[in-house]
Amino acid sequence: MSLKVPVHSTISTWVLLATAWLLAVAATLAALFIGEVMGRTPCVLCWFQRIFMFPLAVILTIAFYRADFTVWRYALPLAVIGWVMALYHCLLFVGVIPEDLKPCSAGTSCSGADMLIFGSVPLPLLSLAVFTAIVLLLVLIRRRTLV
């Protein structure tokens, strides 16, 4: 027995997957550009976020190529863990988390001027925004494929 999905639902699910893929690839390329071209050394928490974003770019690329709408099953856990790391980093950056809980005491600072892009936008906030968008898109894909 096969479940027939309306064409308009497949197209909108395709757009959701394409958007999640583009966000993951753009975030990966931006992280590599900031680190390798601009020469900004990532802090410990940035490395942890990269650990979860870089595989998302690969997984979502394969899912996009194969039109695999079940990608949420294995991409969503990565995105949620990355989101938690990004949230912690944002809370640390704005000063909600006390100084003694900072994992970046040696090396690159989590709250230094190197954490700003365009002079005013904090990198941890950008990371949180991208992880949030990817999580939401994957949840929407999940909801559309479980109909």
VMD Tcl script that builds the backbone (N, CA, C; Angstrom):
set m [mol new atoms 441]
animate dup $m
set s [atomselect $m all]
$s set {name element resname resid chain x y z} {
  {N N MET 1 A 0.840 -1.167 0.000}
  {CA C MET 1 A 0.000 0.000 0.000}
  {C C MET 1 A 0.893 1.240 0.000}
  {N N SER 2 A 0.688 2.106 -0.938}
  {CA C SER 2 A 1.502 3.319 -0.998}
  {C C SER 2 A 0.657 4.527 -0.630}
  {N N LEU 3 A 1.294 5.438 0.053}
  {CA C LEU 3 A 0.642 6.666 0.475}
  {C C LEU 3 A 0.904 7.727 -0.580}
  {N N LYS 4 A -0.155 8.253 -1.178}
  {CA C LYS 4 A 0.006 9.274 -2.209}
  {C C LYS 4 A 0.008 10.651 -1.552}
  {N N VAL 5 A 1.061 11.395 -1.850}
  {CA C VAL 5 A 1.204 12.743 -1.326}
  {C C VAL 5 A 0.841 13.709 -2.440}
  {N N PRO 6 A -0.015 14.716 -2.146}
  {CA C PRO 6 A -0.355 15.690 -3.189}
  {C C PRO 6 A 0.885 16.376 -3.752}
  {N N VAL 7 A 0.829 16.724 -5.037}
  {CA C VAL 7 A 1.969 17.337 -5.705}
  {C C VAL 7 A 2.367 18.644 -5.026}
  {N N HIS 8 A 1.403 19.490 -4.660}
  {CA C HIS 8 A 1.739 20.771 -4.022}
  {C C HIS 8 A 2.438 20.557 -2.693}
  {N N SER 9 A 2.110 19.476 -1.982}
  {CA C SER 9 A 2.787 19.170 -0.720}
  {C C SER 9 A 4.228 18.759 -0.974}
  {N N THR 10 A 4.472 17.980 -2.037}
  {CA C THR 10 A 5.827 17.559 -2.375}
  {C C THR 10 A 6.681 18.759 -2.757}
  {N N ILE 11 A 6.111 19.681 -3.525}
  {CA C ILE 11 A 6.863 20.868 -3.943}
  {C C ILE 11 A 7.222 21.720 -2.733}
  {N N SER 12 A 6.281 21.937 -1.835}
  {CA C SER 12 A 6.591 22.767 -0.675}
  {C C SER 12 A 7.586 22.056 0.250}
  {N N THR 13 A 7.505 20.740 0.354}
  {CA C THR 13 A 8.482 19.987 1.136}
  {C C THR 13 A 9.849 20.092 0.482}
  {N N TRP 14 A 9.878 20.070 -0.836}
  {CA C TRP 14 A 11.128 20.233 -1.581}
  {C C TRP 14 A 11.757 21.600 -1.278}
  {N N VAL 15 A 10.928 22.640 -1.235}
  {CA C VAL 15 A 11.423 23.990 -0.935}
  {C C VAL 15 A 11.980 24.050 0.493}
  {N N LEU 16 A 11.308 23.398 1.441}
  {CA C LEU 16 A 11.799 23.360 2.816}
  {C C LEU 16 A 13.163 22.682 2.882}
  {N N LEU 17 A 13.293 21.552 2.194}
  {CA C LEU 17 A 14.566 20.831 2.180}
  {C C LEU 17 A 15.656 21.662 1.505}
  {N N ALA 18 A 15.322 22.292 0.399}
  {CA C ALA 18 A 16.301 23.128 -0.308}
  {C C ALA 18 A 16.757 24.298 0.569}
  {N N THR 19 A 15.841 24.885 1.306}
  {CA C THR 19 A 16.187 26.003 2.182}
  {C C THR 19 A 17.106 25.546 3.314}
  {N N ALA 20 A 16.780 24.408 3.921}
  {CA C ALA 20 A 17.635 23.868 4.994}
  {C C ALA 20 A 19.028 23.560 4.449}
  {N N TRP 21 A 19.072 22.983 3.263}
  {CA C TRP 21 A 20.360 22.664 2.625}
  {C C TRP 21 A 21.176 23.932 2.372}
  {N N LEU 22 A 20.532 24.949 1.798}
  {CA C LEU 22 A 21.243 26.202 1.509}
  {C C LEU 22 A 21.764 26.866 2.779}
  {N N LEU 23 A 20.965 26.839 3.841}
  {CA C LEU 23 A 21.416 27.421 5.109}
  {C C LEU 23 A 22.637 26.686 5.655}
  {N N ALA 24 A 22.602 25.358 5.628}
  {CA C ALA 24 A 23.725 24.574 6.161}
  {C C ALA 24 A 24.994 24.791 5.329}
  {N N VAL 25 A 24.848 24.807 4.028}
  {CA C VAL 25 A 26.013 25.013 3.156}
  {C C VAL 25 A 26.552 26.433 3.324}
  {N N ALA 26 A 25.664 27.421 3.392}
  {CA C ALA 26 A 26.109 28.811 3.569}
  {C C ALA 26 A 26.802 28.997 4.914}
  {N N ALA 27 A 26.271 28.386 5.970}
  {CA C ALA 27 A 26.895 28.502 7.288}
  {C C ALA 27 A 28.265 27.834 7.304}
  {N N THR 28 A 28.376 26.696 6.647}
  {CA C THR 28 A 29.658 25.997 6.574}
  {C C THR 28 A 30.687 26.822 5.812}
  {N N LEU 29 A 30.286 27.337 4.660}
  {CA C LEU 29 A 31.205 28.162 3.871}
  {C C LEU 29 A 31.579 29.448 4.613}
  {N N ALA 30 A 30.624 30.043 5.316}
  {CA C ALA 30 A 30.913 31.263 6.083}
  {C C ALA 30 A 31.893 30.973 7.218}
  {N N ALA 31 A 31.707 29.850 7.900}
  {CA C ALA 31 A 32.629 29.489 8.993}
  {C C ALA 31 A 34.032 29.261 8.447}
  {N N LEU 32 A 34.125 28.595 7.314}
  {CA C LEU 32 A 35.436 28.368 6.706}
  {C C LEU 32 A 36.054 29.681 6.234}
  {N N PHE 33 A 35.249 30.580 5.686}
  {CA C PHE 33 A 35.745 31.874 5.233}
  {C C PHE 33 A 36.270 32.698 6.406}
  {N N ILE 34 A 35.490 32.744 7.496}
  {CA C ILE 34 A 35.901 33.523 8.670}
  {C C ILE 34 A 37.185 32.962 9.263}
  {N N GLY 35 A 37.288 31.651 9.304}
  {CA C GLY 35 A 38.472 31.040 9.908}
  {C C GLY 35 A 39.689 31.034 9.007}
  {N N GLU 36 A 39.497 30.650 7.758}
  {CA C GLU 36 A 40.639 30.448 6.863}
  {C C GLU 36 A 41.034 31.696 6.083}
  {N N VAL 37 A 40.085 32.481 5.642}
  {CA C VAL 37 A 40.397 33.663 4.837}
  {C C VAL 37 A 40.608 34.893 5.720}
  {N N MET 38 A 39.693 35.102 6.664}
  {CA C MET 38 A 39.809 36.267 7.540}
  {C C MET 38 A 40.798 36.030 8.677}
  {N N GLY 39 A 41.168 34.788 8.905}
  {CA C GLY 39 A 42.171 34.469 9.903}
  {C C GLY 39 A 41.714 34.543 11.345}
  {N N ARG 40 A 40.428 34.481 11.576}
  {CA C ARG 40 A 39.912 34.513 12.953}
  {C C ARG 40 A 39.897 33.102 13.512}
  {N N THR 41 A 40.606 32.924 14.607}
  {CA C THR 41 A 40.675 31.615 15.243}
  {C C THR 41 A 39.375 31.355 16.002}
  {N N PRO 42 A 38.705 30.237 15.729}
  {CA C PRO 42 A 37.458 29.950 16.434}
  {C C PRO 42 A 37.709 29.555 17.888}
  {N N CYS 43 A 36.777 29.934 18.758}
  {CA C CYS 43 A 36.874 29.527 20.156}
  {C C CYS 43 A 36.406 28.074 20.281}
  {N N VAL 44 A 36.497 27.531 21.469}
  {CA C VAL 44 A 36.124 26.132 21.702}
  {C C VAL 44 A 34.669 25.875 21.331}
  {N N LEU 45 A 33.772 26.775 21.744}
  {CA C LEU 45 A 32.358 26.578 21.438}
  {C C LEU 45 A 32.072 26.696 19.943}
  {N N CYS 46 A 32.802 27.536 19.249}
  {CA C CYS 46 A 32.657 27.615 17.783}
  {C C CYS 46 A 33.042 26.287 17.142}
  {N N TRP 47 A 34.098 25.663 17.654}
  {CA C TRP 47 A 34.501 24.363 17.123}
  {C C TRP 47 A 33.404 23.327 17.336}
  {N N PHE 48 A 32.805 23.331 18.535}
  {CA C PHE 48 A 31.729 22.373 18.806}
  {C C PHE 48 A 30.539 22.596 17.875}
  {N N GLN 49 A 30.215 23.844 17.609}
  {CA C GLN 49 A 29.107 24.130 16.694}
  {C C GLN 49 A 29.444 23.689 15.270}
  {N N ARG 50 A 30.694 23.861 14.884}
  {CA C ARG 50 A 31.125 23.390 13.567}
  {C C ARG 50 A 31.015 21.874 13.459}
  {N N ILE 51 A 31.285 21.179 14.571}
  {CA C ILE 51 A 31.190 19.715 14.583}
  {C C ILE 51 A 29.784 19.262 14.199}
  {N N PHE 52 A 28.780 20.066 14.522}
  {CA C PHE 52 A 27.411 19.706 14.197}
  {C C PHE 52 A 26.921 20.323 12.890}
  {N N MET 53 A 27.470 21.468 12.486}
  {CA C MET 53 A 27.011 22.111 11.243}
  {C C MET 53 A 27.635 21.468 10.003}
  {N N PHE 54 A 28.922 21.157 10.045}
  {CA C PHE 54 A 29.576 20.616 8.859}
  {C C PHE 54 A 28.942 19.307 8.386}
  {N N PRO 55 A 28.658 18.345 9.275}
  {CA C PRO 55 A 27.972 17.131 8.803}
  {C C PRO 55 A 26.563 17.416 8.286}
  {N N LEU 56 A 25.893 18.416 8.873}
  {CA C LEU 56 A 24.563 18.783 8.370}
  {C C LEU 56 A 24.635 19.222 6.913}
  {N N ALA 57 A 25.677 19.964 6.570}
  {CA C ALA 57 A 25.835 20.400 5.178}
  {C C ALA 57 A 25.978 19.200 4.254}
  {N N VAL 58 A 26.730 18.204 4.663}
  {CA C VAL 58 A 26.921 17.002 3.838}
  {C C VAL 58 A 25.638 16.185 3.777}
  {N N ILE 59 A 25.016 15.946 4.927}
  {CA C ILE 59 A 23.794 15.135 4.987}
  {C C ILE 59 A 22.671 15.784 4.185}
  {N N LEU 60 A 22.491 17.081 4.351}
  {CA C LEU 60 A 21.421 17.769 3.626}
  {C C LEU 60 A 21.717 17.871 2.134}
  {N N THR 61 A 22.991 17.914 1.760}
  {CA C THR 61 A 23.343 17.892 0.334}
  {C C THR 61 A 22.922 16.575 -0.296}
  {N N ILE 62 A 23.226 15.478 0.373}
  {CA C ILE 62 A 22.843 14.154 -0.137}
  {C C ILE 62 A 21.324 14.012 -0.174}
  {N N ALA 63 A 20.654 14.462 0.886}
  {CA C ALA 63 A 19.191 14.381 0.942}
  {C C ALA 63 A 18.559 15.230 -0.152}
  {N N PHE 64 A 19.111 16.402 -0.396}
  {CA C PHE 64 A 18.601 17.281 -1.449}
  {C C PHE 64 A 18.770 16.621 -2.810}
  {N N TYR 65 A 19.924 16.050 -3.062}
  {CA C TYR 65 A 20.201 15.388 -4.342}
  {C C TYR 65 A 19.262 14.200 -4.563}
  {N N ARG 66 A 19.013 13.439 -3.499}
  {CA C ARG 66 A 18.186 12.229 -3.609}
  {C C ARG 66 A 16.706 12.484 -3.327}
  {N N ALA 67 A 16.345 13.730 -3.003}
  {CA C ALA 67 A 14.969 14.088 -2.623}
  {C C ALA 67 A 14.494 13.205 -1.466}
  {N N ASP 68 A 15.369 13.062 -0.475}
  {CA C ASP 68 A 15.082 12.227 0.688}
  {C C ASP 68 A 14.410 13.077 1.761}
  {N N PHE 69 A 13.084 12.989 1.838}
  {CA C PHE 69 A 12.341 13.789 2.795}
  {C C PHE 69 A 12.309 13.150 4.187}
  {N N THR 70 A 12.943 11.993 4.338}
  {CA C THR 70 A 13.076 11.397 5.665}
  {C C THR 70 A 14.382 11.830 6.334}
  {N N VAL 71 A 15.044 12.795 5.750}
  {CA C VAL 71 A 16.322 13.293 6.270}
  {C C VAL 71 A 16.183 13.800 7.697}
  {N N TRP 72 A 15.006 14.242 8.072}
  {CA C TRP 72 A 14.800 14.772 9.421}
  {C C TRP 72 A 15.171 13.747 10.492}
  {N N ARG 73 A 15.054 12.463 10.184}
  {CA C ARG 73 A 15.331 11.420 11.170}
  {C C ARG 73 A 16.783 11.428 11.641}
  {N N TYR 74 A 17.691 11.728 10.771}
  {CA C TYR 74 A 19.104 11.725 11.158}
  {C C TYR 74 A 19.719 13.113 11.188}
  {N N ALA 75 A 19.080 14.110 10.589}
  {CA C ALA 75 A 19.619 15.471 10.615}
  {C C ALA 75 A 19.096 16.272 11.813}
  {N N LEU 76 A 17.885 15.987 12.223}
  {CA C LEU 76 A 17.301 16.748 13.324}
  {C C LEU 76 A 18.087 16.604 14.633}
  {N N PRO 77 A 18.529 15.411 15.015}
  {CA C PRO 77 A 19.339 15.323 16.249}
  {C C PRO 77 A 20.618 16.164 16.184}
  {N N LEU 78 A 21.291 16.163 15.038}
  {CA C LEU 78 A 22.496 16.994 14.882}
  {C C LEU 78 A 22.160 18.476 15.017}
  {N N ALA 79 A 21.074 18.889 14.383}
  {CA C ALA 79 A 20.683 20.299 14.413}
  {C C ALA 79 A 20.270 20.731 15.821}
  {N N VAL 80 A 19.585 19.865 16.548}
  {CA C VAL 80 A 19.158 20.212 17.902}
  {C C VAL 80 A 20.358 20.319 18.842}
  {N N ILE 81 A 21.297 19.404 18.742}
  {CA C ILE 81 A 22.494 19.477 19.587}
  {C C ILE 81 A 23.298 20.730 19.236}
  {N N GLY 82 A 23.433 21.036 17.957}
  {CA C GLY 82 A 24.109 22.263 17.537}
  {C C GLY 82 A 23.389 23.500 18.052}
  {N N TRP 83 A 22.051 23.462 18.049}
  {CA C TRP 83 A 21.254 24.575 18.559}
  {C C TRP 83 A 21.512 24.798 20.044}
  {N N VAL 84 A 21.574 23.713 20.809}
  {CA C VAL 84 A 21.851 23.824 22.254}
  {C C VAL 84 A 23.230 24.444 22.478}
  {N N MET 85 A 24.212 24.000 21.703}
  {CA C MET 85 A 25.558 24.563 21.822}
  {C C MET 85 A 25.550 26.062 21.471}
  {N N ALA 86 A 24.833 26.428 20.415}
  {CA C ALA 86 A 24.760 27.825 19.993}
  {C C ALA 86 A 24.026 28.675 21.034}
  {N N LEU 87 A 22.977 28.130 21.632}
  {CA C LEU 87 A 22.260 28.857 22.678}
  {C C LEU 87 A 23.171 29.104 23.879}
  {N N TYR 88 A 23.892 28.080 24.290}
  {CA C TYR 88 A 24.844 28.220 25.399}
  {C C TYR 88 A 25.881 29.296 25.068}
  {N N HIS 89 A 26.364 29.278 23.834}
  {CA C HIS 89 A 27.368 30.252 23.398}
  {C C HIS 89 A 26.798 31.672 23.434}
  {N N CYS 90 A 25.543 31.832 22.993}
  {CA C CYS 90 A 24.907 33.154 23.026}
  {C C CYS 90 A 24.735 33.641 24.453}
  {N N LEU 91 A 24.289 32.751 25.336}
  {CA C LEU 91 A 24.116 33.126 26.738}
  {C C LEU 91 A 25.450 33.508 27.371}
  {N N LEU 92 A 26.480 32.819 26.973}
  {CA C LEU 92 A 27.827 33.133 27.450}
  {C C LEU 92 A 28.279 34.488 26.908}
  {N N PHE 93 A 27.990 34.729 25.637}
  {CA C PHE 93 A 28.410 35.969 24.977}
  {C C PHE 93 A 27.747 37.192 25.606}
  {N N VAL 94 A 26.460 37.105 25.909}
  {CA C VAL 94 A 25.754 38.265 26.458}
  {C C VAL 94 A 25.935 38.411 27.956}
  {N N GLY 95 A 26.577 37.442 28.599}
  {CA C GLY 95 A 26.895 37.561 30.008}
  {C C GLY 95 A 25.903 36.921 30.959}
  {N N VAL 96 A 24.958 36.152 30.464}
  {CA C VAL 96 A 23.991 35.475 31.329}
  {C C VAL 96 A 24.672 34.356 32.117}
  {N N ILE 97 A 25.605 33.681 31.469}
  {CA C ILE 97 A 26.350 32.603 32.115}
  {C C ILE 97 A 27.559 33.210 32.815}
  {N N PRO 98 A 27.795 32.828 34.071}
  {CA C PRO 98 A 28.902 33.413 34.837}
  {C C PRO 98 A 30.274 33.146 34.215}
  {N N GLU 99 A 31.194 34.025 34.524}
  {CA C GLU 99 A 32.558 33.962 33.997}
  {C C GLU 99 A 33.253 32.633 34.286}
  {N N ASP 100 A 33.004 32.047 35.466}
  {CA C ASP 100 A 33.727 30.832 35.841}
  {C C ASP 100 A 33.263 29.598 35.070}
  {N N LEU 101 A 32.178 29.695 34.303}
  {CA C LEU 101 A 31.704 28.560 33.501}
  {C C LEU 101 A 32.133 28.652 32.037}
  {N N LYS 102 A 33.008 29.592 31.729}
  {CA C LYS 102 A 33.467 29.756 30.346}
  {C C LYS 102 A 34.478 28.666 29.984}
  {N N PRO 103 A 34.235 27.950 28.891}
  {CA C PRO 103 A 35.199 26.935 28.471}
  {C C PRO 103 A 36.367 27.516 27.688}
  {N N CYS 104 A 36.323 28.804 27.418}
  {CA C CYS 104 A 37.317 29.423 26.538}
  {C C CYS 104 A 38.280 30.326 27.294}
  {N N SER 105 A 38.618 29.976 28.508}
  {CA C SER 105 A 39.487 30.851 29.279}
  {C C SER 105 A 40.885 30.940 28.680}
  {N N ALA 106 A 41.356 29.867 28.065}
  {CA C ALA 106 A 42.667 29.888 27.410}
  {C C ALA 106 A 42.447 29.923 25.904}
  {N N GLY 107 A 43.153 30.763 25.216}
  {CA C GLY 107 A 43.010 30.845 23.771}
  {C C GLY 107 A 42.036 31.942 23.372}
  {N N THR 108 A 41.303 31.700 22.309}
  {CA C THR 108 A 40.362 32.682 21.780}
  {C C THR 108 A 39.199 32.882 22.737}
  {N N SER 109 A 38.827 34.121 22.969}
  {CA C SER 109 A 37.743 34.444 23.896}
  {C C SER 109 A 36.384 34.316 23.218}
  {N N CYS 110 A 35.407 33.870 23.979}
  {CA C CYS 110 A 34.027 33.776 23.490}
  {C C CYS 110 A 33.351 35.138 23.425}
  {N N SER 111 A 33.898 36.112 24.101}
  {CA C SER 111 A 33.241 37.411 24.157}
  {C C SER 111 A 34.104 38.544 23.605}
  {N N GLY 112 A 35.153 38.212 22.905}
  {CA C GLY 112 A 36.039 39.233 22.370}
  {C C GLY 112 A 35.513 39.879 21.100}
  {N N ALA 113 A 36.237 40.846 20.614}
  {CA C ALA 113 A 35.851 41.554 19.385}
  {C C ALA 113 A 35.907 40.642 18.168}
  {N N ASP 114 A 36.655 39.520 18.272}
  {CA C ASP 114 A 36.703 38.571 17.159}
  {C C ASP 114 A 35.386 37.852 16.960}
  {N N MET 115 A 34.487 37.956 17.911}
  {CA C MET 115 A 33.191 37.296 17.819}
  {C C MET 115 A 32.146 38.157 17.118}
  {N N LEU 116 A 32.549 39.313 16.604}
  {CA C LEU 116 A 31.623 40.209 15.894}
  {C C LEU 116 A 31.931 40.198 14.411}
  {N N ILE 117 A 30.885 40.183 13.614}
  {CA C ILE 117 A 31.053 40.293 12.170}
  {C C ILE 117 A 30.356 41.588 11.740}
  {N N PHE 118 A 30.903 42.274 10.796}
  {CA C PHE 118 A 30.416 43.583 10.361}
  {C C PHE 118 A 30.429 44.583 11.510}
  {N N GLY 119 A 31.271 44.324 12.515}
  {CA C GLY 119 A 31.437 45.242 13.618}
  {C C GLY 119 A 30.367 45.226 14.687}
  {N N SER 120 A 29.239 44.560 14.446}
  {CA C SER 120 A 28.178 44.614 15.449}
  {C C SER 120 A 27.374 43.325 15.614}
  {N N VAL 121 A 27.449 42.419 14.676}
  {CA C VAL 121 A 26.636 41.199 14.744}
  {C C VAL 121 A 27.463 40.077 15.371}
  {N N PRO 122 A 27.030 39.555 16.524}
  {CA C PRO 122 A 27.782 38.479 17.176}
  {C C PRO 122 A 27.672 37.163 16.404}
  {N N LEU 123 A 28.806 36.519 16.195}
  {CA C LEU 123 A 28.818 35.231 15.508}
  {C C LEU 123 A 27.973 34.170 16.223}
  {N N PRO 124 A 27.991 34.118 17.566}
  {CA C PRO 124 A 27.132 33.132 18.228}
  {C C PRO 124 A 25.650 33.322 17.910}
  {N N LEU 125 A 25.222 34.574 17.747}
  {CA C LEU 125 A 23.822 34.837 17.407}
  {C C LEU 125 A 23.503 34.358 15.992}
  {N N LEU 126 A 24.424 34.553 15.067}
  {CA C LEU 126 A 24.229 34.049 13.702}
  {C C LEU 126 A 24.125 32.521 13.694}
  {N N SER 127 A 24.985 31.892 14.457}
  {CA C SER 127 A 24.952 30.435 14.554}
  {C C SER 127 A 23.623 29.965 15.129}
  {N N LEU 128 A 23.163 30.612 16.183}
  {CA C LEU 128 A 21.880 30.250 16.794}
  {C C LEU 128 A 20.736 30.435 15.806}
  {N N ALA 129 A 20.767 31.518 15.041}
  {CA C ALA 129 A 19.710 31.786 14.059}
  {C C ALA 129 A 19.672 30.699 12.980}
  {N N VAL 130 A 20.843 30.291 12.494}
  {CA C VAL 130 A 20.888 29.268 11.445}
  {C C VAL 130 A 20.439 27.913 11.986}
  {N N PHE 131 A 20.936 27.535 13.161}
  {CA C PHE 131 A 20.497 26.269 13.747}
  {C C PHE 131 A 18.994 26.282 14.020}
  {N N THR 132 A 18.464 27.410 14.490}
  {CA C THR 132 A 17.024 27.526 14.743}
  {C C THR 132 A 16.240 27.330 13.446}
  {N N ALA 133 A 16.669 27.997 12.397}
  {CA C ALA 133 A 15.976 27.877 11.113}
  {C C ALA 133 A 16.025 26.440 10.590}
  {N N ILE 134 A 17.171 25.798 10.687}
  {CA C ILE 134 A 17.298 24.420 10.201}
  {C C ILE 134 A 16.420 23.482 11.032}
  {N N VAL 135 A 16.413 23.653 12.345}
  {CA C VAL 135 A 15.558 22.814 13.195}
  {C C VAL 135 A 14.092 23.003 12.800}
  {N N LEU 136 A 13.659 24.234 12.646}
  {CA C LEU 136 A 12.268 24.493 12.265}
  {C C LEU 136 A 11.931 23.901 10.905}
  {N N LEU 137 A 12.820 24.049 9.944}
  {CA C LEU 137 A 12.582 23.486 8.618}
  {C C LEU 137 A 12.494 21.958 8.658}
  {N N LEU 138 A 13.369 21.328 9.432}
  {CA C LEU 138 A 13.339 19.866 9.540}
  {C C LEU 138 A 12.076 19.389 10.251}
  {N N VAL 139 A 11.607 20.140 11.235}
  {CA C VAL 139 A 10.353 19.792 11.909}
  {C C VAL 139 A 9.186 19.925 10.938}
  {N N LEU 140 A 9.187 20.961 10.122}
  {CA C LEU 140 A 8.131 21.118 9.108}
  {C C LEU 140 A 8.179 19.984 8.084}
  {N N ILE 141 A 9.372 19.603 7.669}
  {CA C ILE 141 A 9.512 18.468 6.746}
  {C C ILE 141 A 8.958 17.211 7.397}
  {N N ARG 142 A 9.278 17.010 8.663}
  {CA C ARG 142 A 8.773 15.855 9.400}
  {C C ARG 142 A 7.252 15.843 9.422}
  {N N ARG 143 A 6.662 16.984 9.731}
  {CA C ARG 143 A 5.200 17.069 9.801}
  {C C ARG 143 A 4.544 16.791 8.444}
  {N N ARG 144 A 5.175 17.235 7.372}
  {CA C ARG 144 A 4.596 17.029 6.048}
  {C C ARG 144 A 4.757 15.585 5.566}
  {N N THR 145 A 5.797 14.928 5.994}
  {CA C THR 145 A 6.033 13.541 5.518}
  {C C THR 145 A 5.324 12.512 6.379}
  {N N LEU 146 A 4.868 12.890 7.558}
  {CA C LEU 146 A 4.160 11.929 8.419}
  {C C LEU 146 A 2.649 12.019 8.276}
  {N N VAL 147 A 2.176 12.733 7.268}
  {CA C VAL 147 A 0.735 12.890 7.051}
  {C C VAL 147 A 0.102 11.583 6.702}
}
mol reanalyze $m
mol bondsrecalc $m
mol representation Tube
mol addrep $m
